Amino acid sequence: MEIEIKEKIDSLEITKNCKQELKKISAIFIFTILLIYFLYIYYNPSMFLLFPIYVTPLAYIIFTIVCQRYKYEVIFIDAKQIRFSSSYTKKNSKTSMTSFFKIENLKEFYVMEYHELPPKKFFGITKYKNIPHYMIHFIFSGEEDYQCWGYKISIEEATRVVGRIEEFLEKEKIYF
């Protein structure tokens, strides 16, 4: 995972890039789906055309859940607004699923630790590694209230990003 921070004349762009991890998990997922497909067709050849029609929606849902942590996440900050965006491709990450917040409504932002617990009861998992994960949380006043960024980033990266945002806001003389 890479975090890129680009400062332009009057804006700041922070990008979380998980390109390698996304390629790896996508290849594993596609290989698994194809393996299941060919094994199923081998034992049940009459379902050659119907199996993809039935399985494609379920495969898409599982792919979305598994690959959620490897999305490109982008924050754009300028003098008027903060924009959050995320996508599976770098090209679309600047335009898709965009959330706009006014900069004057920003109350605070901070790094917060969370622990991801496995679904123990469903899969019968009893032991797991208790690895802390961090996200940057933004609190806004007014109608907009909350946004978070940086799914599963390290504490070093999270504090670096928060420090860079604070520097940019001080340089632009934006106080919250």
N, C-alpha and C positions, 0 to 999 in steps of 0.2 A: 504494500500500500504506500502510495506517495501522496504527500500534501504539498501542493504548489501554491505559493502566495505571489501574486502579481500586483504591483501597485502602479497605477497609471497616474496621470496628472491630478485628477480629482476623484478617483475611484479606487477601490480595493477589490480584488477578485481572489477568492480562496477556493481551491478545487481539491477534493479528495478523489484520487485516481486509483482504482483497483483493477486495472486492465489485465494484469497477469493472472490474478486470482479468479477474475470473471471468466477468462479464457479456459483456465484449468477446470473449474467447476462446470462450465458449459459443456466442455468436451466429455467429461465424465458422465454428465447427465444424458447427453445425446447418445453416447455409447451404450449406456444402460437401457435407455428406451428402445434403441434398435435391437439390442440383444433380446429383450423381452418380446419385442415384435416378432423377430425371426424364430424364437423358440415357440411362441404361441402359434404362429403360422405353420411351423413344422408339425406340431401335434394336431392342429385344427385347420387344414388348408381351405376349408369352405369360408372361413372368416377373413380371407385375404384383403378384401376391400372394406369390410365393415369395421374391422378392428381399429384402424386409424381414425375412423369417424367417431367411434365411441371413446377412444383413449385421449385424443388430442386436447379436449378441454381440461381433463384431469391432469394431463402432463403439463399443460401451461400453468395451471394453478400451483402445482408442486414446484415447477421451475421458478415461478415468481417468489414463492416462499423461501426456497433455498438460496436464490441469488439476490435477495433483498439487501444483504449486507455488503454486496460488491458493486453497488450502484455508484455512478459518478454523482457526487454531491457538490454543489457550487453555491457560494455566497457572493453576491455582488453588493458592495456598500458604496454609496455616494452621498452627497450632501443632503439629499431629499428622502432617500428610501433605502431599505435593505430588501434584497430579493433572494429567496431561497429556491433552488431548483435541483432536481435529481432525475437521472435517466440511466438506462443501461448502455448508452453510447455517448461518446464525448461530443459528437456533433449535436445531438438533441439535448444535452444537459444544459445548454444555455437558454433553451426556450420551453422545454416541456415541464409540466407540473410545477409551474412557478407560483410562488406566494410572495405578495408584495406587502411590506410593512413600512409605515412612515418612520423616519429616523427620530423625529421628536417624541414618538410614543415609546421609544426604547427606555425601559426602566433599569434593567440590569442584565448582565450575561455572565455566566460562570460555568466552570467545569464540574460535572457531577458524576460520581461513580455509580454503576449499577452492576448487578450480577445476573447473568442469564441462567435461569434454571431449566434443566431438561424436562421434558414431559415424562416424568418417572412412572406415573400410574399407567399410561397408555403403552409404553414400550418396555416396562419392567426394568428400567435403568435404576440402579441403586447407588452406584459410585460415579462421580464425575469430578472434573477438576474445577475448583472454585477460582476461576480467573476473572479478576475485575476488568470491566470495560468502562470506557468513558465517553461522554457526549458533551457537547457544548449546548447549554440551554439559554435561550433568549426569552426574557419576560417583557411584554409590552403592556402599556396601559390603553384604556379605551376599548373599542370593540374587539380589536385583535388582542390576544392575551399571551400566547405561548408558541414557541417553535424550537425545535432542537436540530442539531447538525452534527455529523461525524459519527456515524454508526460504527462502534467497535474500534475507536482509535486509542492509541496509547496515551498515558498521562503526559509524557514529554511533548508529544505533538499537540495535545489539547491545550496545554499551558502556553506553548509557543504561539498557537493561533489566537488565543485570548489576548496575549501580550501584544501581538501584532495589530489586532483590532483596536485595542486601547491606544496604541501609538498613533494609529491612523485617525481615530476620533479626536485625540488631543491635537494633532497637527491641523486638522480641519476645523478646530475650535467648536466641536460638537460635544456638548456636555449633557449628561443624562442624570 
